[in-house]
Amino acid sequence: MRLNNLTKIKKSKNSLNSLSPYAGKIRSDLSRYLINKYAIKGKCLCDPFCGSGSVLLEGWVKGFNVIGIDLNPYAYTLSMGKLHPLASLDIAEKRLVKYKNEVEKLIKNTSISNIPKWVKDFYQRNTLKELYAWTTILKEKKEWFLLSCLLGILHHQRPGFLSFPSSHGAPYLRKDKFPKSQFPEMYEYRDVYSRLLKKVKRAYKNIPDCDYSFNRKVYLGDSSKINLPEKRIATIITSPPYMKSLTYARDNRLRLWFLGVEDWKELDKAISPTPIIFLNTMKKCFEKWDKLQIKKDKCIIIIGDIPIKYSSEKISLHEAILDIAKSHYKLVTAFKDPIPEEKKMVKGNEKIKREIILVLEKK
């Protein structure tokens, strides 16, 4: 199989892409390129492992009805947030004022005594009470956009964030680098409302002009098991979470806790599966997608270029994917896409140096 070089893609600004960090997300410029080149205009576009919603957002911007599926509650929340921003900054500001009043009432009856110690370690006590109240209300109101903005400022060492000094991508405290004796201001109370308001304003800085009449659906669950109501999905573009290459739940354990996930380790087993489980899941997915697509519809898989033991021999993962898919799809073309060091959330990670983009066509 010949691997072609990916054409250089022009970047564009969309502040919705930066609501909150997400490891291993498809680059927005790559999503846009694949949609422009392969998606059928006027037909449904689906990402069955939607992650942070990059494909869905670019599809909506381009005028597609979009459908996403993910097993990760954080991915679901972030995708919903990107696809359902409030219609204007003015509306968002008024909504925040309304919820601020509700938060102030809720705080009076809010206790943090049952919050796990590892969560408490990240926050000043009064900040934590406010944060818990804000997440409680935004979840109840299903304010996915505002909740995504809040998750985006959950932890970091910068003044605009809510935690004690810590990393941004994955939650690790940096008390050794920023000891309280030398940086006392980094351990003081931080009010949630003012920081959330600033974050929301940043989210509207380069927001695209989108048509809110398009369907934008996201389902929380197993892509191989969920039955979609749509009769046809004309284009599938997705990057499945392949074989423990990234620990999606561990790296988002603090965000997940505020979303109601107590045991991130169990979630990681489901969304970062072993090779056998991953390949079985992909087999079920191809069988399901085969029934939702018609001849010549495209199915694009973005997968890491890593070795795998398959049928008693060691081959590249994308070759195993092609073998699983061959009963339903044929290969049109394949691209190689190197992953530069500056794009990696975990610097120095040598497990995956490039990704392979498989463009498949329904037989």
C-alpha positions as CSV (number, residue, x, y, z in Angstrom):
1,M,0.0,0.0,0.0
2,R,1.4,3.4,-1.0
3,L,1.2,6.2,1.5
4,N,0.9,9.6,-0.1
5,N,2.1,12.9,1.5
6,L,-0.6,15.0,2.9
7,T,-1.1,18.3,1.1
8,K,-0.1,21.4,3.2
9,I,-3.3,22.6,4.8
10,K,-4.2,26.3,5.3
11,K,-5.1,27.0,8.9
12,S,-8.0,29.2,10.0
13,K,-9.1,30.7,13.4
14,N,-12.1,29.3,15.3
15,S,-12.1,30.1,19.0
16,L,-14.6,27.3,19.7
17,N,-11.8,24.9,19.1
18,S,-10.1,26.1,22.2
19,L,-12.9,25.7,24.8
20,S,-11.0,23.1,26.7
21,P,-7.9,20.9,26.1
22,Y,-8.3,17.4,24.8
23,A,-5.4,15.0,24.1
24,G,-5.2,13.3,20.7
25,K,-7.8,15.5,19.0
26,I,-8.0,15.7,15.2
27,R,-6.5,19.0,14.1
28,S,-9.2,21.4,12.9
29,D,-7.3,22.1,9.7
30,L,-7.1,18.4,8.9
31,S,-10.9,18.0,9.7
32,R,-11.7,20.8,7.3
33,Y,-9.5,19.5,4.6
34,L,-11.0,16.0,4.7
35,I,-14.6,17.4,4.8
36,N,-13.9,19.7,1.8
37,K,-12.3,16.9,-0.2
38,Y,-14.6,13.9,0.6
39,A,-17.8,14.8,2.3
40,I,-21.0,14.9,0.3
41,K,-22.6,18.3,0.5
42,G,-26.2,18.3,1.8
43,K,-25.8,14.8,3.3
44,C,-25.2,13.7,6.9
45,L,-21.6,13.7,8.3
46,C,-20.8,11.5,11.3
47,D,-17.8,11.0,13.6
48,P,-18.5,7.8,15.6
49,F,-15.5,8.5,18.0
50,C,-16.0,12.2,18.1
51,G,-13.7,13.1,21.0
52,S,-13.5,16.9,21.3
53,G,-15.8,17.4,18.4
54,S,-13.3,18.8,15.9
55,V,-14.8,17.0,12.9
56,L,-18.4,17.9,14.0
57,L,-17.6,21.6,14.5
58,E,-15.9,21.9,11.1
59,G,-18.8,20.0,9.5
60,W,-21.3,22.4,11.0
61,V,-19.3,25.4,9.9
62,K,-19.3,24.0,6.4
63,G,-23.0,23.5,6.4
64,F,-23.5,19.8,7.2
65,N,-25.9,18.1,9.5
66,V,-23.6,16.3,12.0
67,I,-23.8,13.3,14.3
68,G,-21.2,12.4,16.9
69,I,-20.8,9.5,19.3
70,D,-18.4,9.0,22.2
71,L,-18.1,6.9,25.3
72,N,-16.3,9.6,27.3
73,P,-18.6,12.1,29.2
74,Y,-15.9,14.8,28.9
75,A,-15.8,14.3,25.1
76,Y,-19.6,14.4,25.0
77,T,-19.7,17.6,27.0
78,L,-17.0,19.3,24.9
79,S,-18.6,18.3,21.6
80,M,-22.0,19.5,22.8
81,G,-20.4,22.7,23.9
82,K,-18.8,23.4,20.5
83,L,-22.0,22.6,18.6
84,H,-24.3,24.5,20.8
85,P,-22.8,27.9,21.7
86,L,-25.2,30.5,22.9
87,A,-26.3,32.7,20.0
88,S,-24.3,35.8,21.2
89,L,-21.9,37.0,23.8
90,D,-24.7,39.3,25.2
91,I,-26.9,36.2,25.8
92,A,-24.1,34.3,27.4
93,E,-23.3,37.2,29.7
94,K,-26.9,37.5,30.8
95,R,-27.1,33.8,31.4
96,L,-24.0,33.9,33.6
97,V,-25.5,36.7,35.7
98,K,-28.6,34.6,36.2
99,Y,-26.6,31.5,37.2
100,K,-24.4,33.6,39.5
101,N,-27.4,34.4,41.6
102,E,-28.4,30.7,41.7
103,V,-24.9,29.7,42.6
104,E,-24.8,32.2,45.5
105,K,-28.0,30.6,46.9
106,L,-26.7,27.1,46.4
107,I,-23.4,27.8,48.1
108,K,-25.2,28.4,51.4
109,N,-26.2,24.7,51.5
110,T,-23.1,23.3,49.8
111,S,-20.7,21.1,51.7
112,I,-17.4,20.0,50.4
113,S,-16.8,17.4,53.1
114,N,-17.5,14.5,50.9
115,I,-15.3,15.6,48.0
116,P,-12.3,13.3,47.7
117,K,-9.0,14.6,49.1
118,W,-7.2,14.3,45.7
119,V,-9.7,16.8,44.3
120,K,-9.5,19.1,47.3
121,D,-5.7,19.2,46.9
122,F,-6.1,21.3,43.8
123,Y,-8.2,24.2,45.2
124,Q,-8.6,26.8,47.8
125,R,-11.6,25.9,50.0
126,N,-14.0,28.7,49.0
127,T,-13.0,28.4,45.3
128,L,-13.9,24.7,45.5
129,K,-17.3,25.4,47.0
130,E,-18.0,27.9,44.2
131,L,-16.7,25.6,41.5
132,Y,-18.8,22.6,42.8
133,A,-21.9,24.8,42.8
134,W,-21.3,26.2,39.3
135,T,-20.8,22.7,37.8
136,T,-23.9,21.4,39.6
137,I,-26.1,24.1,38.1
138,L,-24.6,24.1,34.6
139,K,-25.0,20.3,34.4
140,E,-28.6,20.5,35.7
141,K,-29.4,23.2,33.1
142,K,-27.6,21.3,30.3
143,E,-25.5,24.4,29.6
144,W,-22.9,22.5,27.6
145,F,-21.2,25.6,26.1
146,L,-20.8,27.4,29.5
147,L,-19.8,24.1,31.2
148,S,-17.1,23.4,28.5
149,C,-15.7,26.9,29.1
150,L,-15.6,26.2,32.9
151,L,-13.8,22.9,32.3
152,G,-11.3,24.8,30.2
153,I,-10.2,26.9,33.2
154,L,-10.3,24.1,35.8
155,H,-6.6,23.8,36.3
156,H,-3.4,25.6,35.4
157,Q,-0.9,27.9,37.2
158,R,-2.0,31.1,35.3
159,P,-4.1,33.7,37.1
160,G,-7.1,33.1,34.8
161,F,-7.5,29.6,36.0
162,L,-9.1,28.2,39.2
163,S,-6.6,25.7,40.7
164,F,-3.4,25.8,42.7
165,P,-0.4,25.7,40.3
166,S,-0.8,22.7,38.0
167,S,-0.5,21.6,34.4
168,H,-3.2,22.3,31.9
169,G,-3.6,19.2,29.7
170,A,-3.5,16.6,32.5
171,P,-4.0,17.6,36.2
172,Y,-0.7,17.4,38.0
173,L,0.1,19.8,40.8
174,R,3.3,21.8,40.5
175,K,3.9,22.8,44.2
176,D,7.6,21.9,43.9
177,K,8.1,24.3,41.1
178,F,5.8,27.0,42.7
179,P,6.1,26.5,46.5
180,K,3.6,28.4,48.6
181,S,6.3,30.2,50.5
182,Q,7.6,31.9,47.4
183,F,4.3,32.2,45.4
184,P,1.6,32.8,48.1
185,E,-0.7,34.5,45.5
186,M,-1.0,31.3,43.6
187,Y,-2.7,29.6,46.6
188,E,-5.3,32.3,47.3
189,Y,-9.0,32.3,46.7
190,R,-10.0,32.7,43.1
191,D,-13.6,33.6,42.3
192,V,-15.2,31.5,39.6
193,Y,-17.6,34.0,38.0
194,S,-15.0,36.6,36.9
195,R,-12.7,34.0,35.4
196,L,-15.5,32.1,33.7
197,L,-16.8,35.4,32.2
198,K,-13.4,36.2,30.7
199,K,-13.1,32.6,29.3
200,V,-16.5,33.0,27.7
201,K,-15.5,36.3,26.1
202,R,-12.4,34.6,24.7
203,A,-14.6,31.9,23.2
204,Y,-16.5,34.5,21.2
205,K,-13.3,36.2,19.9
206,N,-13.2,34.3,16.6
207,I,-16.5,32.5,16.5
208,P,-17.7,31.5,13.0
209,D,-21.0,32.5,11.6
210,C,-22.9,29.2,11.7
211,D,-26.5,28.2,10.8
212,Y,-28.3,27.1,13.9
213,S,-31.0,25.3,11.9
214,F,-28.7,22.4,11.0
215,N,-29.0,19.2,13.1
216,R,-26.1,18.8,15.6
217,K,-26.5,15.6,17.5
218,V,-24.1,13.9,20.0
219,Y,-24.7,10.6,21.6
220,L,-23.0,9.4,24.8
221,G,-22.3,5.7,24.5
222,D,-20.5,2.8,22.7
223,S,-20.3,3.5,19.0
224,S,-20.5,-0.2,18.1
225,K,-23.7,-0.6,20.0
226,I,-25.7,2.6,19.6
227,N,-28.4,2.4,16.9
228,L,-28.7,5.7,15.1
229,P,-32.2,6.8,13.8
230,E,-30.7,8.2,10.6
231,K,-31.3,6.0,7.5
232,R,-28.1,7.1,5.8
233,I,-24.7,8.6,6.8
234,A,-23.1,9.7,3.7
235,T,-19.6,10.5,5.2
236,I,-17.8,9.1,8.2
237,I,-14.6,10.8,9.4
238,T,-13.2,9.5,12.7
239,S,-10.1,8.8,14.7
240,P,-10.9,5.8,17.1
241,P,-9.0,5.7,20.4
242,Y,-6.5,3.0,19.4
243,M,-5.1,0.6,21.9
244,K,-4.0,2.5,25.0
245,S,-1.9,4.9,23.0
246,L,-3.5,7.7,25.1
247,T,-5.1,7.6,28.5
248,Y,-8.1,9.8,27.9
249,A,-9.8,9.3,31.3
250,R,-6.6,9.6,33.4
251,D,-5.5,12.7,31.6
252,N,-9.0,14.3,32.2
253,R,-9.7,12.8,35.6
254,L,-10.3,16.1,37.3
255,R,-12.7,17.3,34.6
256,L,-14.4,13.9,34.7
257,W,-14.9,14.1,38.5
258,F,-16.8,17.4,38.2
259,L,-18.9,15.7,35.5
260,G,-19.9,12.9,37.9
261,V,-17.3,10.2,37.0
262,E,-16.0,8.8,40.3
263,D,-13.9,6.0,38.8
264,W,-11.7,7.2,35.9
265,K,-9.8,3.9,35.8
266,E,-12.8,1.9,34.8
267,L,-13.6,4.5,32.1
268,D,-10.0,4.3,30.8
269,K,-10.4,0.5,30.3
270,A,-13.4,1.2,28.1
271,I,-12.1,4.1,26.0
272,S,-8.4,3.0,25.9
273,P,-9.0,-0.7,25.0
274,T,-6.6,-3.6,24.6
275,P,-5.6,-4.5,21.0
276,I,-8.1,-7.5,20.8
277,I,-11.0,-5.4,22.2
278,F,-10.1,-2.5,19.9
279,L,-10.1,-4.7,16.7
280,N,-13.3,-6.4,17.7
281,T,-14.9,-3.0,18.2
282,M,-13.8,-1.9,14.8
283,K,-15.1,-5.0,13.2
284,K,-18.6,-4.4,14.8
285,C,-18.4,-0.7,13.7
286,F,-17.7,-1.6,10.0
287,E,-20.6,-4.0,10.0
288,K,-22.9,-1.3,11.5
289,W,-21.6,1.5,9.1
290,D,-22.0,-0.8,6.1
291,K,-25.8,-0.7,6.8
292,L,-25.9,3.1,7.1
293,Q,-23.9,3.9,3.9
294,I,-24.5,3.3,0.2
295,K,-22.1,2.5,-2.6
296,K,-19.3,5.0,-3.0
297,D,-19.9,6.7,0.4
298,K,-16.6,7.5,2.1
299,C,-15.4,6.2,5.5
300,I,-12.2,7.9,6.6
301,I,-10.2,6.5,9.4
302,I,-7.3,8.3,11.1
303,I,-5.1,5.9,13.0
304,G,-1.7,5.8,14.6
305,D,1.2,4.2,12.7
306,I,2.0,1.6,15.3
307,P,2.9,-2.1,15.1
308,I,0.4,-4.8,16.2
309,K,0.3,-8.6,16.4
310,Y,-2.4,-9.7,14.0
311,S,-3.1,-13.2,12.7
312,S,0.2,-14.4,14.2
313,E,2.3,-11.8,12.5
314,K,3.4,-8.3,13.3
315,I,2.0,-5.6,11.0
316,S,1.0,-2.0,11.1
317,L,-2.2,-1.1,12.7
318,H,-3.7,0.5,9.6
319,E,-3.0,-2.8,7.7
320,A,-5.0,-4.7,10.3
321,I,-7.8,-2.1,9.9
322,L,-7.9,-2.6,6.2
323,D,-8.1,-6.3,6.5
324,I,-11.1,-6.0,8.9
325,A,-12.8,-3.5,6.6
326,K,-12.3,-5.3,3.3
327,S,-15.6,-7.1,3.3
328,H,-17.4,-3.8,3.3
329,Y,-15.0,-1.2,2.0
330,K,-12.2,-0.7,-0.5
331,L,-9.2,1.5,-0.1
332,V,-9.2,4.7,-2.3
333,T,-6.1,6.3,-1.0
334,A,-3.9,6.7,2.1
335,F,-2.0,9.6,3.5
336,K,0.8,9.8,6.1
337,D,0.6,12.7,8.5
338,P,3.6,13.3,10.8
339,I,2.9,14.5,14.4
340,P,5.3,17.4,15.2
341,E,6.6,17.6,18.8
342,E,4.9,20.9,19.4
343,K,1.5,19.4,18.7
344,K,1.9,16.6,21.3
345,M,0.2,17.1,24.7
346,V,2.7,14.7,26.2
347,K,6.1,16.0,25.1
348,G,8.7,13.4,24.1
349,N,6.1,10.7,23.5
350,E,7.7,8.5,20.9
351,K,5.0,5.9,20.7
352,I,3.3,7.5,17.7
353,K,5.4,9.6,15.3
354,R,2.8,9.8,12.6
355,E,-0.8,9.0,11.8
356,I,-2.2,7.2,8.8
357,I,-5.3,8.5,7.1
358,L,-7.2,5.8,5.3
359,V,-9.8,6.9,2.8
360,L,-12.2,4.0,2.3
361,E,-15.2,3.7,0.0
362,K,-18.3,1.6,0.5
363,K,-18.4,-1.3,-1.9
